[in-house]
């Protein structure tokens, strides 16, 4: 599971994928809508969406004649859990260092 979370962080490291993800956080959108708001082509948006789908941050579904993409809450939840664990570990290490300094 950690690999997926690290892959998700890596995927969001790309500025275009991060911009797509942030647009999808606002509301579901089709590829064409995303391409209109970004300085990349529709095929490039599709490639970036493929990567985001592979790391479970985005999901797509057919609605009428379009395919709408939206944030996948399961992937976001898993990523958040991972970051929360890292943060908890960092706080625990910080508290231990402070206690050690006080002795």
Rosetta silent file (secondary structure, phi, psi, omega in degrees, C-alpha in Angstrom):
SEQUENCE: XXXXXXXXXXXXXXXXXXXXXXXXXXXXXXXXXXXXXXXXXXXXXXXXXXXXXXXXXXXXXXXXXXXXXXXXXXXXXXXXXXXXXXXXXXXXXXXXXXXXXXX
SCORE:     score description
SCORE:     0.000 S_00000001
   1 L     0.000  -36.415 -179.856    0.000    0.000    0.000 S_00000001
   2 H   -60.315  -35.765  179.758    2.862    2.405    0.742 S_00000001
   3 H   -58.872  -43.808  177.889    4.046    2.061   -2.856 S_00000001
   4 H   -60.092  -41.480 -178.424    0.715    3.414   -4.128 S_00000001
   5 H   -67.107  -39.412  177.423    0.959    6.358   -1.773 S_00000001
   6 H   -68.429  -37.579  175.849    4.497    7.119   -2.873 S_00000001
   7 H   -63.395  -39.767  178.797    3.406    6.747   -6.488 S_00000001
   8 H   -63.539  -43.022  177.282    0.522    9.150   -5.789 S_00000001
   9 H   -62.321  -42.428  177.960    2.932   11.691   -4.322 S_00000001
  10 H   -62.469  -42.196  179.484    5.169   11.270   -7.353 S_00000001
  11 H   -61.677  -40.211 -179.609    2.228   11.697   -9.723 S_00000001
  12 H   -76.337   -9.084  176.602    1.238   14.922   -7.992 S_00000001
  13 L   -70.157  -20.879  176.878    4.831   16.123   -8.296 S_00000001
  14 L   -80.078  125.877 -175.930    4.146   16.919  -11.945 S_00000001
  15 H   -59.151  -36.236 -179.605    2.701   20.458  -12.196 S_00000001
  16 H   -70.224  -43.245  178.130    0.212   19.565  -14.939 S_00000001
  17 H   -64.591  -38.449  177.605   -1.111   16.517  -13.084 S_00000001
  18 H   -63.484  -41.089  178.783   -1.371   18.564   -9.909 S_00000001
  19 H   -64.273  -41.978  177.378   -3.338   21.242  -11.797 S_00000001
  20 H   -61.550  -46.882 -179.875   -5.674   18.585  -13.229 S_00000001
  21 H   -59.347  -44.608 -179.302   -6.165   17.085   -9.771 S_00000001
  22 H   -64.857  -36.250  175.538   -6.905   20.510   -8.272 S_00000001
  23 H   -65.936  -39.313 -179.422   -9.475   21.220  -10.991 S_00000001
  24 H   -72.598  -23.693  174.754  -11.137   17.875  -10.325 S_00000001
  25 H   -62.599  -35.203 -179.428  -11.272   18.626   -6.602 S_00000001
  26 H   -68.355  -44.384  179.756  -13.607   21.491   -7.509 S_00000001
  27 L  -174.397  158.238  176.578  -15.966   19.336   -9.609 S_00000001
  28 L   -62.668  147.876 -178.915  -16.002   16.450  -12.103 S_00000001
  29 E  -147.940  156.692  173.828  -14.917   17.400  -15.623 S_00000001
  30 E   -88.799  164.562 -179.736  -14.441   15.921  -19.066 S_00000001
  31 H   -56.048  -45.091 -178.920  -11.081   15.857  -20.852 S_00000001
  32 H   -60.528  -40.191  177.852  -12.106   18.721  -23.136 S_00000001
  33 H   -63.330  -42.604  179.137  -13.051   20.925  -20.192 S_00000001
  34 H   -64.053  -44.210 -178.201   -9.713   20.242  -18.538 S_00000001
  35 H   -62.162  -34.105  178.736   -7.780   20.936  -21.753 S_00000001
  36 H   -65.881  -26.759 -176.750   -9.508   24.324  -22.134 S_00000001
  37 H   -96.577   -1.546 -176.503   -8.225   25.368  -18.718 S_00000001
  38 L  -127.916  156.175  179.929   -4.664   24.124  -19.185 S_00000001
  39 L   -85.977   40.131  179.045   -1.845   24.891  -21.618 S_00000001
  40 L  -134.869  161.444 -178.089   -1.769   21.285  -22.877 S_00000001
  41 L   -76.569  165.668  176.249   -3.588   19.294  -25.557 S_00000001
  42 H   -59.531  -43.707  177.728   -6.485   16.921  -25.011 S_00000001
  43 H   -61.386  -36.439  178.276   -4.242   13.880  -25.656 S_00000001
  44 H   -66.190  -41.309  177.086   -1.777   15.179  -23.048 S_00000001
  45 H   -60.261  -44.092  179.147   -4.615   15.632  -20.533 S_00000001
  46 H   -59.421  -41.108  178.135   -5.723   12.061  -21.256 S_00000001
  47 H   -64.418  -42.571  178.850   -2.196   10.772  -20.588 S_00000001
  48 H   -65.558  -38.811  177.080   -2.014   12.674  -17.303 S_00000001
  49 H   -63.612  -38.020  177.784   -5.440   11.336  -16.297 S_00000001
  50 H   -58.541  -44.621  178.868   -4.225    7.809  -17.042 S_00000001
  51 H   -63.425  -44.828  179.970   -1.348    8.291  -14.592 S_00000001
  52 H   -63.911  -34.295  176.408   -3.679    9.733  -11.944 S_00000001
  53 H   -68.763  -39.788 -179.105   -6.035    6.772  -12.427 S_00000001
  54 H   -61.109  -30.839 -179.648   -3.150    4.290  -12.083 S_00000001
  55 L  -100.274   14.072  172.971   -2.311    5.693   -8.644 S_00000001
  56 L    63.516   30.639  175.909   -5.996    5.739   -7.618 S_00000001
  57 L   -96.833  -18.117 -176.796   -6.331    9.511   -7.288 S_00000001
  58 E  -137.374  147.958  174.111   -8.855    9.887  -10.125 S_00000001
  59 E  -132.420  154.442  179.504  -11.684    7.808  -11.500 S_00000001
  60 E  -128.790  149.563  177.407  -13.675    8.173  -14.687 S_00000001
  61 E  -147.530  146.588  178.583  -17.179    7.179  -15.679 S_00000001
  62 E   -75.983  131.161  175.998  -19.283    7.475  -18.803 S_00000001
  63 E  -136.652  104.119 -174.179  -22.123    9.960  -18.472 S_00000001
  64 L    68.706 -129.197 -179.311  -24.094   10.349  -21.648 S_00000001
  65 L   -93.204   -0.089 -177.538  -21.694   10.862  -24.525 S_00000001
  66 E  -113.398  161.570  172.177  -18.876   12.114  -22.293 S_00000001
  67 E  -110.930  118.416  179.864  -16.506   10.535  -19.841 S_00000001
  68 E   -99.636  138.673  178.785  -16.325   12.530  -16.627 S_00000001
  69 E  -109.724  143.749  179.668  -13.346   12.356  -14.332 S_00000001
  70 E  -145.822  163.744  177.442  -13.477   12.995  -10.615 S_00000001
  71 E   -67.272  136.757  177.558  -11.262   12.643   -7.577 S_00000001
  72 L   -90.477  107.889 -175.945  -11.262    9.103   -6.189 S_00000001
  73 H   -60.994  -28.692  179.507  -11.956    9.491   -2.455 S_00000001
  74 H   -65.591  -43.851  179.246  -10.464    6.077   -1.676 S_00000001
  75 H   -67.853  -39.304  178.692   -7.082    7.033   -3.099 S_00000001
  76 H   -65.764  -40.074  178.674   -7.137   10.437   -1.440 S_00000001
  77 H   -62.493  -44.113  179.090   -8.054    8.812    1.878 S_00000001
  78 H   -62.942  -40.708  177.997   -5.164    6.341    1.577 S_00000001
  79 H   -65.277  -41.972  179.338   -2.750    9.170    0.764 S_00000001
  80 H   -64.755  -41.786  176.784   -4.011   11.216    3.697 S_00000001
  81 H   -58.586  -42.733  178.734   -3.614    8.241    6.060 S_00000001
  82 H   -60.883  -47.689 -179.763   -0.037    7.834    4.857 S_00000001
  83 H   -66.134  -36.558  176.592    0.746   11.523    5.429 S_00000001
  84 H   -62.726  -41.433  177.761   -0.951   11.430    8.849 S_00000001
  85 H   -63.428  -41.892  177.595    1.249    8.483    9.875 S_00000001
  86 H   -61.057  -44.260 -179.291    4.359   10.359    8.742 S_00000001
  87 H   -64.210  -44.413  178.281    3.259   13.428   10.680 S_00000001
  88 H   -59.813  -42.604  178.179    2.486   11.382   13.806 S_00000001
  89 H   -63.584  -40.639  179.249    5.927    9.770   13.614 S_00000001
  90 H   -64.871  -41.996  179.068    7.580   13.164   13.210 S_00000001
  91 H   -66.195  -38.780  177.618    5.712   14.571   16.229 S_00000001
  92 H   -63.585  -44.345  178.750    6.624   11.538   18.322 S_00000001
  93 H   -64.586  -38.973  178.222   10.294   11.915   17.382 S_00000001
  94 H   -64.445  -44.500  179.527   10.155   15.640   18.152 S_00000001
  95 H   -62.250  -40.856  178.821    8.592   14.997   21.586 S_00000001
  96 H   -64.518  -39.862  179.164   11.268   12.390   22.356 S_00000001
  97 H   -65.556  -40.467  178.447   14.026   14.836   21.339 S_00000001
  98 H   -64.902  -43.395  178.330   12.575   17.563   23.576 S_00000001
  99 H   -62.351  -40.432  179.225   12.330   15.166   26.517 S_00000001
 100 H   -64.053  -39.376  178.474   15.914   14.072   25.930 S_00000001
 101 H   -65.824  -35.636 -178.084   17.076   17.695   25.879 S_00000001
 102 H   -70.570  -20.476 -179.803   15.281   18.430   29.138 S_00000001
 103 L   -78.517    0.000    0.000   17.204   15.671   30.953 S_00000001
